[in-house]
Amino acid sequence: MADTYDVIVVGGGHNGLVAAAYLARARRRVLLLERRPAVGGAVATEELAPGFQASTGADVCGLLRPEIVDDLNLPDRGLRFLPLDPEVTAVGDHTSLRIWRDVWRTQAELITKSPRDAEAYPRFTAFLRDFATALDSLFTMTPPNVAAPSLGEQMGLLRRALAVRRLGKDKMQQMLRMPPMSVRDFLNEWFETELLKASLAVDALVGTFQGPFSPGTAFGLVPHFLPAVQGGGWSFVKGGMGTLASALALAAREAGATIRTNAEVRRITSTDGRVTGVELSDGERIAGRAVASNADPKRTFLHLIDPEELDPEFLVHVRNFEMNGVVAKVNFALDRAPPFPGASGTVPAHFRICPSLEYLERAARRQSRRVARGADAGFRETRRGPTGVDPAGPGEPIRTHGGTHLSRGDDARPVPRPATGSRMVPISHAGRGPVPVRIRSPPWRRGHRRTGLQCGSGDPRRLESDLFVT
C-alpha cells in the first residue's frame, strides 16, 4: 500500500475510461482497474470466429456527448464515425419502410404509404428535437440537491424552465402531456401507418421491460432526438466499437492515468465510513482517497462495499431498484450477405422486424408471463458489417441480431463472460439451403420454436441447438 492514488476507477468500460481521462486531465493521480484482458466493456471489438471481428457489445454509437469527443480529441486518436443512412429499414408483412437521416427524404418515402403521415412527420421530428434540446443541458449539469437546493441551483433550474417557456404555450403543454403517456397513445396522435409507429416505438422501448401500451414509455423517444444524436446520428465506428475504447484509453493514458487489466476488484475497502482503497481478487490492496465505480449500483453497493458501512434504508432502496436485462444479441459469421426482399441486391445496414404496435405488445406480455424461463423476442433488429459499412477488419459479412431479452435478472451477480476467442464455429455447407450453425442454448429454451432455435437432437439433456440461417 505504498502508493496512494487520488482516485481509483473500478471497471474499464466506456464510462470508466471517460471518468479516468477527465480526472487525469484535472491533475489527479488516477488508477483504472479492469478485470478482463482488455478495456471497453460494452464497446469492445473481439474475434467472433477465426477471421471475423465483431462488436460484441454495442453495435452503434449515438449518445456519446460531442463535448467528450472534442475535449479528449478522439478523432486524432483514431475515432471515425460511419453514419447509418437510412438509419433503419422497418420490415413488416410484405412491406418495408426506410427512415432516413434527412427528414424530407423520409417524408418522400411516406407519401406512398400515407400522405397524412408524410405531412405530420416533419412536425413530429421538430417537436421532439425542441423537447430534447430544452432538456439537453440537464444531461451535463451536476444534479441539484432536491431536498435543499442552493440559490445557484434554483437559479439554474429557473433558467432552464424559462428556456422551455420560450418555446410557446402550446408546445409546453405538449411537453407536459407526453412523459406519462404510452408510446402507443402518443404515436397514434401523429400517425396512422403501423410500420412507422412500430419502428419509432422500438426506439422508445429499447432498454425497458415494457410494451408500447405501458404508461410512461413515450418519453423514451426523446433521447433519440438530442442534439448530439441529431448531429452525429446513430453511427458505426470504423474498425468496430473497440476503436472507441482504444481512443478513450489512449486519451486517459496520455493525460496521466494508469490502466491495469486482468485486475478484478474483490471489494472496496473502508474505515470509519471513509473509503481507503480496493482489494483485488489476488489479495493485493491498493490505497486510494476516493473510488469511482463503473460497476452497476447493485454490484457496487451490495457486493463490493461492506453493508455495515452503509445506511440500512439506503441498502433497501438499492435492493428494490429494478435492473432487468431486456436485450439479447447474437452475432453470425456468414460467407455472403443474405438476400433481402425489395433491397435491389443491397442488404440494409440496419433493419428491424416490427410489423405493428400490437406485435410488440404481445411479445412484451409474453415476456412478463414467462419471466422465469424466457420469452419470445418482441422485435428483431439486424445490423451488418464489416462489408460496406463497418470495416472491423478484412473478412466476410457479420450479422448482428438483437431482440428483447429472454429473461430478467435483478441479483446483479457478476455475469461470466467468455474469454476473447471463438464462440461460434461455422460449419461448412457446400450446397444451397439452410446453413447449420452450432450455438449454445440453456436447457430451458428447448422447444421455443418461435425464437428460431431448433432442437439438434431428441435428447433434451443436450445443451446445443441448431440455428438455421437461410
DAPEFEN-V557617 format. One record per backbone hydrogen bond with DSSP energy under -1.0 kcal/mol. NH is the residue of the N-H (numbers start at 1). CO is the residue of the C=O. If there is no record, write none. Layout:
nh/co
NH/CO
NH/CO
This chain:
nh/co
5/287
6/29
7/29
8/290
9/31
10/292
11/33
17/13
18/14
19/15
20/16
21/17
22/18
23/19
24/20
25/21
26/22
27/24
28/23
31/7
32/258
33/9
34/260
40/12
43/40
46/54
48/52
52/49
54/46
56/44
58/42
61/235
69/65
70/66
71/67
72/68
74/69
77/74
78/75
79/74
82/236
84/234
87/99
88/99
89/350
90/97
91/352
92/95
97/90
99/88
106/102
107/103
108/104
109/105
110/106
111/107
113/110
114/110
118/114
119/115
120/116
121/117
124/120
125/121
126/122
127/123
128/124
129/125
130/126
131/127
132/128
133/129
134/130
135/131
136/132
138/135
139/136
140/137
146/144
154/150
155/151
156/152
157/153
158/154
159/155
160/156
161/157
162/158
163/159
164/160
165/161
166/162
167/164
168/165
172/168
173/169
174/170
175/171
176/172
177/173
178/174
181/178
184/212
186/182
187/183
188/184
189/185
190/187
191/187
197/193
198/194
199/195
200/196
201/197
202/198
203/199
204/200
205/201
206/202
208/205
214/211
217/214
218/181
220/217
221/218
222/219
225/222
226/223
230/226
231/227
232/228
233/229
235/61
236/82
238/80
240/237
243/240
245/241
246/242
247/243
248/244
249/245
250/246
251/247
252/248
253/249
254/250
255/251
256/253
257/252
258/30
260/32
262/36
263/34
266/279
267/279
268/304
269/277
271/274
274/271
276/269
277/269
278/286
279/267
280/284
281/264
283/280
286/278
288/276
289/5
292/8
294/10
300/296
301/297
302/298
303/299
304/299
309/306
310/307
315/311
316/312
317/313
318/314
319/315
320/316
328/403
330/401
332/399
334/397
343/340
346/343
351/382
352/89
353/380
354/91
360/356
361/357
362/358
363/359
364/360
365/361
366/362
367/363
368/364
369/365
370/366
373/370
374/370
380/353
381/402
382/351
383/400
384/349
385/398
392/390
398/385
399/332
400/383
401/330
402/381
403/328
405/326
423/48
435/469
437/467
439/465
441/463
445/442
446/443
448/445
449/447
451/448
452/449
454/466
462/459
465/439
466/454
467/437
469/435
